[in-house]
């Protein structure tokens, strides 16, 4: 009787301690940085806490898989497939590196610190399996996780098909900006004429004011070019476009409404259609400005964000001309303030005849791969490197420290250790900034490196390579090469891969 009572007391105490431990773990979970704006639930289904916690981890978050890969069978199948391919040796090397990375990853010990994540993931899988009407996907902007109704998801997939076809005819003009890196590199070479300023043009509510009938006309004008990308007849293609662009509905306060103008927000087709219209508008506006002797020294556009260098007294005339092209499109202007202007994820400053730049992320509390993820360490390092490199390459040397502080803020919010942040930043700064700065000081132009296999014959008196050749490169391009004699060919051994600058 006493023994049973003691056992009950022990079990009660043990269960109490377990509950306390679970409470501490959940407190730690709540204290970790999680921005609930990273999830957008467009359905009427209320998501449980464990589902929200799982989705907040992001699509790149990884939990360790206890299952192993059948390496031997995999290698045998690959060898069978590539043995007759001329590039087989190169493919073997690439696959060997990939498999080595996975083998090393498999050897990582399972961590108990974040076992709550596995529990949440398993419960979330069960919940989503029980709710087949829900689809979880990634937003096209902002790196958000979006929960959609299954019917809405299927509609968007059909829209993506049309968007891919129409995408082949946009972005071909000299004014098109592909991304921030391209713009930042180009803007560094722009010379601002005396009396000119920097300013930007933007369309008010572009998507809801796109002239849809004009879109059909412009697409039909380029239909001969589009036929290279699709076998769909024009009438069928136009009908598909009308279905996507003109049959859009949205819900507000429990009521459904039909969109009667413009193109739907969030549709994959809308950005492509907007680009088609904007290319036509800028072509007509700039041509008319040139005929009226109004000078635009520099003009570039990303969707509806237009960057302009022009004379201060002609700004209003430029805006008027852009607004005159189509009555539905209303352009507004933002002029430089204290000789500075925000454009894309850059802050641009006019200093004399040059433009200085600093990276400024649109979402300073954005979500990236969380450090607590069981993803391979290389994935986390690549996340850090991509962010650091963006800050460095989009920022002038003088303002580097400011952009680095923003990087640190973002990485800390995604639970990256402080010492790792500092080490990685130091390495990337040295590699990117110091190397490029030394090249500029020496008057050297930046050149792209290329990898070549180096072969050697062993020296008679030691391991130092005696004679080198570089595989795949003509001797006249590498004057320092010492060719091998025919009787030495049998002693050639592969040494390493080097980067030739």
C-alpha positions in Angstrom: 0.0 0.0 0.0 2.8 2.4 0.9 4.7 1.4 -2.2 1.7 2.1 -4.4 1.2 5.4 -2.7 4.8 6.3 -3.3 4.6 5.3 -6.9 1.5 7.5 -7.4 3.2 10.4 -5.8 6.3 9.9 -8.0 4.2 9.7 -11.2 2.2 12.7 -10.2 5.4 14.7 -9.5 6.9 13.4 -12.8 3.9 14.4 -14.8 3.9 17.8 -13.1 7.6 18.4 -14.1 6.8 17.3 -17.7 4.1 19.9 -17.8 6.4 22.6 -16.5 9.0 21.6 -19.1 6.4 21.7 -21.9 5.3 25.1 -20.6 8.9 26.4 -20.7 9.3 25.0 -24.2 6.1 26.8 -25.4 7.3 30.0 -23.7 10.5 29.7 -25.7 8.5 29.2 -28.9 6.4 32.3 -28.2 9.5 34.3 -27.5 11.1 33.4 -30.8 10.7 36.0 -33.5 7.6 35.2 -35.5 5.8 37.9 -37.6 2.2 36.9 -38.1 2.1 39.1 -41.2 4.1 36.3 -42.9 0.9 34.3 -43.3 -2.1 35.4 -45.3 -5.2 33.2 -44.9 -7.7 34.1 -47.7 -10.2 31.4 -46.7 -12.9 31.3 -44.0 -11.3 28.4 -42.2 -9.7 29.3 -38.9 -6.2 27.8 -38.6 -5.2 26.1 -35.3 -2.2 27.5 -33.4 0.1 24.6 -34.4 -0.7 25.1 -38.1 0.1 28.8 -37.8 3.4 28.0 -36.1 4.3 25.6 -38.8 3.5 27.9 -41.6 5.4 30.8 -39.9 8.5 28.7 -40.3 8.4 29.3 -44.1 8.6 27.0 -47.1 12.4 26.7 -46.9 12.3 25.4 -43.3 13.5 21.8 -43.1 13.1 19.0 -40.5 15.6 16.2 -40.5 14.6 13.0 -42.4 15.6 9.8 -40.6 15.4 7.8 -43.8 18.6 7.1 -45.8 19.1 7.3 -49.5 20.0 4.0 -51.3 23.4 5.4 -52.5 24.8 2.3 -54.2 21.7 1.8 -56.3 21.6 5.5 -57.1 25.2 5.5 -58.3 24.6 2.4 -60.4 21.6 3.9 -62.1 23.4 7.2 -62.8 26.4 5.4 -64.3 24.2 3.4 -66.6 22.5 6.5 -67.8 25.7 8.6 -68.5 28.4 6.2 -69.5 28.0 7.0 -73.2 27.8 10.7 -72.7 30.9 12.7 -73.6 30.5 14.9 -70.5 30.2 11.8 -68.3 33.3 12.6 -66.2 32.1 16.1 -65.4 28.7 14.8 -64.4 30.3 12.2 -62.1 32.2 14.9 -60.3 29.1 17.0 -59.8 27.0 14.1 -58.5 29.8 13.0 -56.3 29.9 16.5 -54.6 26.1 16.5 -54.2 26.0 13.0 -52.6 28.9 13.9 -50.3 26.9 16.8 -49.0 23.9 14.6 -48.3 25.9 11.9 -46.7 27.5 14.5 -44.3 24.0 15.9 -43.6 22.6 12.5 -42.8 25.3 12.1 -40.2 24.1 15.1 -38.2 22.7 14.2 -34.9 19.0 14.7 -34.3 18.5 17.7 -32.0 15.9 17.7 -29.2 15.9 21.4 -28.7 13.4 21.9 -31.5 11.4 18.7 -31.3 8.3 20.8 -30.9 8.6 21.7 -34.5 8.3 18.1 -35.6 5.2 17.7 -33.5 3.6 20.8 -35.0 4.5 19.6 -38.5 3.0 16.2 -38.0 -0.2 17.7 -36.6 -0.4 20.3 -39.4 0.0 17.6 -42.0 -3.0 15.7 -40.5 -5.0 18.9 -40.3 -4.4 19.8 -44.0 -5.1 16.2 -45.0 -8.4 16.5 -43.3 -9.1 19.8 -45.1 -8.5 19.1 -48.8 -10.3 22.3 -49.7 -7.2 24.2 -48.5 -4.0 24.8 -50.5 -0.8 26.2 -49.0 1.5 28.1 -51.4 4.0 30.9 -51.6 3.0 34.4 -52.4 4.5 36.0 -55.6 5.7 39.0 -53.5 6.9 39.5 -50.0 7.9 35.9 -49.3 4.6 35.3 -47.5 2.8 31.9 -47.0 -0.7 32.0 -48.5 -3.6 29.7 -47.6 -6.0 29.5 -50.6 -9.2 27.7 -51.4 -8.5 24.8 -53.8 -10.7 26.2 -56.5 -8.9 29.5 -56.4 -5.5 27.7 -56.6 -6.6 25.9 -59.8 -7.7 29.2 -61.4 -4.3 30.8 -60.6 -2.4 27.8 -62.2 -4.4 28.4 -65.4 -3.5 32.1 -65.3 0.2 31.2 -64.9 0.0 29.3 -68.2 -1.2 32.4 -70.0 1.3 34.6 -68.2 4.2 32.4 -69.4 3.2 32.7 -73.0 2.6 36.5 -72.9 5.8 37.0 -71.0 7.8 36.2 -74.1 6.9 39.5 -75.7 7.6 41.9 -72.8 10.8 43.2 -71.3 12.5 43.7 -74.7 12.7 47.5 -74.7 15.7 49.6 -73.8 13.8 51.1 -70.8 13.0 47.8 -69.1 14.7 47.1 -65.7 15.1 43.4 -65.0 16.1 43.7 -61.3 17.8 45.9 -58.8 21.3 44.6 -59.5 21.1 45.6 -63.2 19.7 49.0 -62.3 22.3 49.6 -59.6 25.2 48.8 -61.9 23.8 51.0 -64.7 22.9 54.0 -62.5 26.5 54.2 -61.2 27.6 55.2 -64.7 24.9 57.9 -65.3 26.0 61.5 -65.5 23.5 64.1 -64.5 23.5 67.2 -66.7 23.7 70.6 -65.0 20.2 71.8 -64.0 18.7 68.3 -63.9 17.2 66.4 -61.0 16.1 62.8 -60.2 12.5 61.9 -59.8 10.1 59.0 -60.3 6.7 58.4 -61.9 4.2 56.0 -60.6 0.7 55.0 -61.8 -2.1 55.3 -59.3 -3.7 51.9 -58.8 -2.3 50.5 -62.1 -4.0 47.1 -62.0 -7.5 48.3 -61.4 -7.1 50.9 -64.2 -5.4 48.8 -67.0 -7.5 49.4 -70.2 -8.3 45.8 -70.9 -9.6 46.3 -74.4 -6.4 48.0 -75.3 -4.5 45.0 -74.0 -6.3 42.7 -76.5 -5.4 45.0 -79.4 -1.7 45.1 -78.4 -1.5 41.3 -78.0 -3.2 40.8 -81.4 -0.6 43.1 -83.0 2.1 40.8 -81.7 0.2 37.6 -82.3 2.6 36.5 -85.1 5.4 36.7 -82.6 3.4 34.8 -80.0 2.6 32.0 -82.3 6.2 30.8 -81.8 5.3 30.0 -78.2 1.8 28.5 -78.5 -0.4 26.6 -81.0 -3.6 27.9 -79.5 -5.7 29.9 -82.1 -6.1 33.6 -81.5 -9.8 33.5 -80.8 -9.3 30.8 -78.2 -6.4 32.6 -76.6 -8.4 35.8 -76.5 -11.3 34.0 -74.9 -9.0 32.6 -72.2 -7.6 36.0 -71.5 -11.1 37.5 -71.2 -12.1 34.7 -68.8 -9.1 35.5 -66.5 -9.2 39.3 -66.8 -12.9 40.0 -66.9 -14.4 37.3 -64.7 -12.8 38.3 -61.4 -14.6 38.3 -58.1 -13.7 39.4 -54.6 -15.2 39.3 -51.2 -15.7 42.2 -48.8 -17.5 42.0 -45.4 -19.2 38.7 -46.4 -20.5 39.9 -49.8 -19.2 39.0 -53.2 -18.5 41.6 -55.9 -17.5 41.5 -59.5 -14.6 43.6 -60.7 -15.8 45.7 -63.6 -12.5 47.6 -64.5 -8.9 46.8 -64.8 -7.2 43.4 -64.1 -7.4 41.4 -60.9 -4.8 41.9 -58.1 -2.8 38.8 -57.3 -3.3 37.2 -60.7 0.0 35.9 -62.4 -1.3 37.4 -65.6 -1.8 40.9 -64.3 1.9 42.0 -64.1 2.5 40.8 -67.7 -0.5 42.7 -69.0 0.5 45.8 -67.0 4.0 45.6 -68.7 2.4 45.4 -72.1 0.4 48.6 -71.5 3.3 50.4 -69.8 5.6 49.7 -72.8 3.1 51.2 -75.1 2.5 54.2 -72.9 6.2 55.0 -72.4 6.9 54.6 -76.1 4.3 57.1 -77.1 5.1 59.6 -74.3 8.8 59.7 -74.9 8.4 60.0 -78.6 6.1 63.0 -78.2 8.4 64.6 -75.6 11.3 64.4 -78.0 9.2 66.0 -80.8 8.4 68.8 -78.3 12.1 69.3 -77.5 11.7 68.2 -73.9 14.7 66.3 -72.8 14.8 63.2 -70.6 18.4 62.5 -69.9 17.8 59.0 -68.5 14.7 56.9 -68.1 14.2 53.3 -66.8 11.1 51.4 -65.6 10.2 48.5 -63.4 6.5 47.6 -64.0 4.9 51.0 -63.1 7.8 52.5 -61.2 9.7 54.9 -63.6 13.0 56.5 -62.7 13.8 59.7 -64.6 16.7 62.2 -64.8 15.5 65.5 -66.3 15.4 69.2 -66.0 13.5 70.6 -63.0 11.5 73.1 -64.9 10.2 70.3 -67.3 9.0 67.9 -64.7 5.3 69.0 -65.0 5.4 68.8 -68.8 6.7 65.2 -68.6 4.0 64.2 -66.2 1.3 65.8 -68.4 2.6 64.0 -71.5 2.5 60.6 -69.7 -1.0 61.3 -68.5 -2.1 62.3 -72.0 -1.5 58.8 -73.5 -4.4 57.1 -71.8 -7.2 58.8 -69.8 -7.5 55.7 -67.5 -3.9 55.9 -66.3 -3.0 58.6 -63.8 0.7 59.2 -63.3 2.0 60.9 -60.2 5.5 62.3 -59.6 7.8 62.1 -56.6 10.7 64.5 -56.8 13.9 64.2 -54.9 13.9 65.4 -51.3 17.2 66.8 -50.1 18.6 65.4 -53.4 17.5 61.9 -52.4 14.9 59.5 -53.8 13.7 56.0 -53.0 13.4 53.6 -56.0 12.9 49.8 -55.9 15.0 48.7 -52.9 17.5 51.5 -53.2 17.8 55.0 -51.8 19.4 57.2 -54.5 21.2 60.4 -53.7 22.4 63.0 -56.2 25.9 64.3 -55.5 27.1 66.7 -58.2 26.8 64.9 -61.5 26.8 61.4 -60.0 24.2 59.3 -58.3 25.0 57.5 -55.0 23.1 54.5 -53.8 22.4 52.5 -50.6 20.4 49.3 -50.3 17.2 49.7 -48.3 14.9 46.5 -48.0 11.2 47.1 -48.4 10.6 44.7 -45.6 13.0 45.1 -42.8 11.2 42.5 -40.8 11.0 40.0 -43.7 11.1 36.2 -43.4 14.0 34.2 -44.5 15.2 30.7 -43.8 15.1 30.4 -40.0 18.3 29.3 -38.4 16.4 26.8 -36.2 15.5 24.9 -39.3 17.1 21.4 -39.7 18.2 22.4 -43.2 21.8 21.8 -44.1 24.2 24.4 -42.8 25.1 25.3 -46.3 21.5 26.5 -47.0 21.6 28.8 -44.0 25.0 30.1 -45.0 23.7 30.7 -48.6 20.7 32.6 -47.1 23.1 34.9 -45.1 25.5 35.3 -48.1 22.7 36.3 -50.5 21.4 38.9 -48.1 24.8 40.3 -47.2 25.9 40.4 -50.9 22.7 42.2 -51.8 23.4 44.9 -49.2 27.1 45.2 -50.3 26.5 45.2 -54.1 23.6 47.6 -54.0 25.4 50.1 -51.7 28.3 52.5 -52.4 31.4 52.0 -50.3 30.9 55.1 -48.2 27.5 53.9 -46.8 28.4 50.2 -46.4 28.2 50.2 -42.6 24.6 51.5 -42.7 23.4 48.7 -45.0 25.3 46.1 -42.9 23.4 47.2 -39.8 20.1 46.5 -41.6 21.4 43.0 -42.6 22.2 42.3 -38.9 18.7 43.4 -37.9 17.1 41.0 -40.4 19.2 38.0 -39.5 18.7 38.4 -35.8 14.9 38.5 -36.4 15.4 35.1 -38.1 17.3 33.7 -35.1 20.8 33.6 -36.6 23.6 33.6 -33.9 25.4 36.9 -33.5 28.9 35.4 -33.8 28.0 33.6 -37.1 26.6 36.9 -38.4 29.7 38.8 -37.6 32.1 36.2 -39.1 30.1 35.8 -42.3 29.8 39.6 -42.8 33.6 40.0 -42.3 34.4 37.3 -44.9 31.9 38.7 -47.5 33.1 42.2 -47.0 36.7 41.1 -47.5 35.8 39.0 -50.6 33.5 41.5 -52.3 34.5 45.0 -51.1 38.2 44.8 -50.5 39.0 42.7 -53.6 37.0 45.0 -55.9 38.4 48.1 -54.3 42.0 46.9 -54.8 41.2 46.2 -58.5 39.9 49.7 -58.9 42.9 51.3 -57.2 45.2 49.3 -59.5 43.3 50.4 -62.5 42.3 46.8 -63.3 39.0 46.0 -64.9 36.8 43.3 -63.4 37.1 40.1 -65.3 35.1 36.9 -65.1 37.0 33.9 -63.9 36.7 30.4 -65.5 37.6 27.0 -64.1 40.1 24.7 -65.8 41.5 21.4 -64.9 45.2 21.4 -64.1 47.3 18.3 -64.9 50.9 17.7 -63.9 53.8 15.2 -64.0 55.5 14.6 -60.6 59.0 16.1 -60.3 61.8 13.6 -59.8 63.1 15.1 -56.6 59.8 16.1 -54.8 56.1 16.5 -55.0 56.2 20.0 -56.6 54.6 19.9 -60.1 57.3 20.2 -62.7 55.2 20.9 -65.8 51.7 22.2 -66.2 49.1 22.3 -68.9 45.6 23.7 -68.6 43.0 21.4 -70.1 40.7 22.7 -72.8 42.5 26.0 -73.3 44.5 26.8 -76.5 48.3 27.3 -75.7 48.3 30.7 -77.3 45.8 31.9 -74.7 48.1 30.7 -71.8 51.6 31.7 -72.6 52.9 30.5 -69.3 51.9 26.9 -70.2 54.8 24.4 -70.6 53.6 21.6 -73.0 54.4 18.0 -72.2 56.6 15.9 -74.3 55.0 12.8 -75.9 57.0 10.4 -73.7 55.6 12.2 -70.6 51.9 11.9 -71.5 51.6 8.5 -69.7 52.7 10.1 -66.4 50.1 12.9 -66.4 48.0 13.0 -63.3 45.0 15.3 -62.6 45.9 17.7 -59.8 43.1 20.2 -59.2 40.7 22.7 -60.6 41.9 26.3 -60.6 40.3 29.6 -61.4 42.0 31.6 -64.2 41.3 35.4 -64.1 
